[in-house]
Amino acid sequence: MFRKQLEDVTPPDLEAGHVDIVTDRLRLSPVGPEHRDAVVVALSDEDVARNLAQVPFPYTADHFDAFLEEFSKNSVCGEMCLAISDWKTGVFLGLIGLRSGNPHPEIGYWLAKTYWGKGIMKEAAAALLDHVFAISDEPVIYSGHFVDNPRSGKVLSFLGFRETGNSKVHSLARGEDVDHRDMELTREAYFGIGTEADGGRKRARTRGNSYAMDY
Ligand SMILES: CC(C)(COP(=O)(O)OP(=O)(O)OC[C@H]1O[C@@H](n2cnc3c(N)ncnc32)[C@H](O)[C@@H]1OP(=O)(O)O)[C@@H](O)C(=O)NCCC(=O)NCCS
């Protein structure tokens, strides 16, 4: 559904995944070979890799090159993998992406550990969700987190995601199946359409705030 909608609205000469978004502090732009070194350094931290499903550990430049090749060959319209950087300095902070899911797309993300705890992912994910909900009629976005990673759960809850169930998801870095909290975000919850009680309007106001970079 998502894929078809985007095929209908995306100009024919725009490559899959080519999105460029600027927020108060951040720039979200397509990941490329220029990000290799920074990605390898960030994902060589086990605290980052162990919270992700599809990232091997230890992580090498070959893993990054294989990922980039696979993404550029096989990603479909609407899928994206964006580098998050400080738009003023260009410093690489992490990645955020959207991929086709069944039946709805899924959002995933990570930050290099140095940049945790500054509200950066709330700002990046809100910007990407604003974009996706604006260019598609998609009613639902999927995500979730490992149960022992409540920090990510806080980000998702802030954005309006609600738990839909629990599952086991394989973590390449840990080499085992891990308890996972499955979550989804409806368009109504994100934009606060509905009751005041669901917190949507409060989130909408918070998203409008600007943040100061202090790292
Ligand atoms: C998850 C991640 C993206 C969070 O991004 P971030 O920008 O650091 O998030 P924030 O600074 O907004 O912090 C999120 C919240 O978690 C809270 N938090 C911090 N440590 C926590 C902990 N151990 N347990 C529970 N909450 C915690 C923060 O106080 C903050 O709460 P608030 O919303 O009430 O202010 C980042 O930690 C990361 O990249 N982790 C490794 C990869 C990963 O987990 N990716 C997601 C996979 S689902």
The ligand as an SDF file (V2000), in Angstrom:
LIG
                    3D

 48 50  0  0  0  0  0  0  0  0999 V2000
   17.4080    4.5590   21.4240 C   0  0  0  0  0  0  0  0  0  0  0  0
   18.1480    5.8280   21.0490 C   0  0  0  0  0  0  0  0  0  0  0  0
   17.9550    6.1040   19.5680 C   0  0  0  0  0  0  0  0  0  0  0  0
   17.5170    6.9630   21.8880 C   0  0  0  0  0  0  0  0  0  0  0  0
   17.8570    8.2170   21.3370 O   0  0  0  0  0  0  0  0  0  0  0  0
   18.1710    9.4810   22.2590 P   0  0  0  0  0  0  0  0  0  0  0  0
   18.1750   10.6800   21.3890 O   0  0  0  0  0  0  0  0  0  0  0  0
   19.3700    9.2000   23.0650 O   0  0  0  0  0  0  0  0  0  0  0  0
   16.8780    9.5210   23.1780 O   0  0  0  0  0  0  0  0  0  0  0  0
   16.5310   10.6180   24.2540 P   0  0  0  0  0  0  0  0  0  0  0  0
   17.7050   11.4480   24.5960 O   0  0  0  0  0  0  0  0  0  0  0  0
   15.3230   11.3660   23.7810 O   0  0  0  0  0  0  0  0  0  0  0  0
   16.1350    9.7190   25.5010 O   0  0  0  0  0  0  0  0  0  0  0  0
   14.9500    8.9750   25.4510 C   0  0  0  0  0  0  0  0  0  0  0  0
   14.3630    8.8150   26.8400 C   0  0  0  0  0  0  0  0  0  0  0  0
   14.9520    7.6830   27.4740 O   0  0  0  0  0  0  0  0  0  0  0  0
   15.2470    8.0120   28.8060 C   0  0  0  0  0  0  0  0  0  0  0  0
   16.2640    7.0670   29.2640 N   0  0  0  0  0  0  0  0  0  0  0  0
   17.5970    7.1560   29.2500 C   0  0  0  0  0  0  0  0  0  0  0  0
   18.1630    6.0570   29.7400 N   0  0  0  0  0  0  0  0  0  0  0  0
   17.1450    5.2290   30.0810 C   0  0  0  0  0  0  0  0  0  0  0  0
   17.0780    3.9490   30.6550 C   0  0  0  0  0  0  0  0  0  0  0  0
   18.1700    3.2430   30.9620 N   0  0  0  0  0  0  0  0  0  0  0  0
   15.8530    3.4260   30.8680 N   0  0  0  0  0  0  0  0  0  0  0  0
   14.7370    4.1010   30.5560 C   0  0  0  0  0  0  0  0  0  0  0  0
   14.7490    5.3080   29.9900 N   0  0  0  0  0  0  0  0  0  0  0  0
   15.9360    5.8690   29.7720 C   0  0  0  0  0  0  0  0  0  0  0  0
   15.6520    9.4430   28.7280 C   0  0  0  0  0  0  0  0  0  0  0  0
   15.5750   10.0650   29.9930 O   0  0  0  0  0  0  0  0  0  0  0  0
   14.5850    9.9800   27.8010 C   0  0  0  0  0  0  0  0  0  0  0  0
   13.3750   10.1220   28.5290 O   0  0  0  0  0  0  0  0  0  0  0  0
   12.3810   11.3320   28.3550 P   0  0  0  0  0  0  0  0  0  0  0  0
   11.6780   11.0740   27.0690 O   0  0  0  0  0  0  0  0  0  0  0  0
   11.4610   11.2230   29.5050 O   0  0  0  0  0  0  0  0  0  0  0  0
   13.1970   12.5700   28.3290 O   0  0  0  0  0  0  0  0  0  0  0  0
   19.6520    5.7430   21.3520 C   0  0  0  0  0  0  0  0  0  0  0  0
   19.8070    5.5090   22.7240 O   0  0  0  0  0  0  0  0  0  0  0  0
   20.3430    4.6420   20.5590 C   0  0  0  0  0  0  0  0  0  0  0  0
   20.7540    4.8760   19.4500 O   0  0  0  0  0  0  0  0  0  0  0  0
   20.4490    3.4380   21.1440 N   0  0  0  0  0  0  0  0  0  0  0  0
   21.1370    2.2880   20.4880 C   0  0  0  0  0  0  0  0  0  0  0  0
   20.4020    1.7960   19.2530 C   0  0  0  0  0  0  0  0  0  0  0  0
   18.9370    1.5900   19.4980 C   0  0  0  0  0  0  0  0  0  0  0  0
   18.5090    1.2530   20.5770 O   0  0  0  0  0  0  0  0  0  0  0  0
   18.1390    1.7990   18.4310 N   0  0  0  0  0  0  0  0  0  0  0  0
   16.7070    1.5940   18.4990 C   0  0  0  0  0  0  0  0  0  0  0  0
   16.3960    0.1770   18.2980 C   0  0  0  0  0  0  0  0  0  0  0  0
   14.6650   -0.1440   18.5830 S   0  0  0  0  0  0  0  0  0  0  0  0
  1  2  1  0
  2  3  1  0
  2  4  1  0
  2 36  1  0
  4  5  1  0
  5  6  1  0
  6  7  2  0
  6  8  1  0
  6  9  1  0
  9 10  1  0
 10 11  2  0
 10 12  1  0
 10 13  1  0
 13 14  1  0
 14 15  1  0
 15 16  1  0
 15 30  1  0
 16 17  1  0
 17 18  1  0
 17 28  1  0
 18 19  1  0
 18 27  1  0
 19 20  2  0
 20 21  1  0
 21 22  1  0
 21 27  2  0
 22 23  1  0
 22 24  2  0
 24 25  1  0
 25 26  2  0
 26 27  1  0
 28 29  1  0
 28 30  1  0
 30 31  1  0
 31 32  1  0
 32 33  2  0
 32 34  1  0
 32 35  1  0
 36 37  1  0
 36 38  1  0
 38 39  2  0
 38 40  1  0
 40 41  1  0
 41 42  1  0
 42 43  1  0
 43 44  2  0
 43 45  1  0
 45 46  1  0
 46 47  1  0
 47 48  1  0
M  END
$$$$
